[in-house]
Amino acid sequence: MTSAAAEDVATAVRMELARRRMTGKALAESIGMGQRSISKRLVGKVPFKADELLRIADVFGMKLGELLDDSRDNGEREEVAS
């Protein structure tokens, strides 16, 4: 994963944390990771591993693709009219 890709992933996770008003510490505890480790990932210093992203998506009640979806506009999810 390139550093730009790692930063994009970190941004997506940070945005979801903000939407949920959840702290990095709470996320770290939820996925069994140390606070220092999650902090390095959230700022893009260390890339997330695939299994970590899957656990994060699970904590958020999302599919991985939803978490990483770039098509959101200003944090709003697109809704499909039925």
C-alpha positions in Angstrom: 0.0 0.0 0.0 1.4 3.4 -0.9 1.6 6.1 1.7 -1.1 8.0 -0.1 -3.4 5.0 0.0 -2.5 4.5 3.7 -3.4 8.1 4.4 -6.7 7.8 2.5 -7.6 4.7 4.5 -6.7 6.5 7.7 -8.8 9.4 6.7 -11.8 7.2 6.0 -11.5 5.6 9.5 -11.1 8.9 11.2 -14.2 10.3 9.4 -16.2 7.3 10.6 -14.9 7.7 14.1 -16.0 11.4 14.0 -19.5 10.5 12.6 -19.9 8.1 15.5 -18.4 10.4 18.1 -16.1 7.6 19.0 -12.5 8.0 20.2 -9.5 6.2 18.9 -9.0 4.7 22.4 -12.5 3.2 22.2 -11.9 1.8 18.8 -8.5 0.4 19.9 -10.2 -1.4 22.8 -13.0 -2.7 20.5 -10.6 -4.3 18.2 -8.0 -5.5 20.7 -5.3 -3.1 19.7 -3.2 -0.7 21.9 -3.9 3.0 21.8 -0.4 3.8 20.6 -0.8 1.4 17.7 -4.2 2.7 16.6 -2.9 6.3 16.8 0.0 5.6 14.4 -2.5 4.1 12.0 -5.0 6.9 12.3 -2.4 9.5 11.4 -1.1 7.4 8.5 2.3 6.7 9.9 1.6 2.9 9.8 -0.8 1.4 7.3 -3.7 -0.6 8.5 -3.6 -4.4 7.9 -6.5 -6.0 6.1 -7.6 -7.9 9.2 -7.5 -4.7 11.3 -9.8 -3.0 8.7 -12.2 -5.9 8.7 -12.4 -5.7 12.5 -12.9 -2.0 12.4 -15.7 -2.3 9.8 -17.3 -4.9 12.0 -17.2 -2.6 15.0 -18.9 0.1 12.9 -21.5 -2.4 11.6 -20.3 -1.8 8.1 -18.9 -3.8 5.2 -15.3 -3.0 4.4 -16.3 -1.4 1.1 -18.6 0.9 2.8 -15.9 2.1 5.2 -13.5 2.7 2.4 -16.1 4.2 0.0 -14.7 7.5 -1.6 -18.1 8.5 -3.0 -19.4 10.1 0.2 -19.9 13.8 0.0 -19.2 15.8 3.2 -19.7 12.7 5.3 -23.2 12.0 3.9 -24.0 8.6 2.6 -26.0 8.3 -0.6 -29.4 6.8 -0.1 -31.1 4.8 -2.8 -34.7 5.7 -3.4 -37.0 2.7 -3.2 
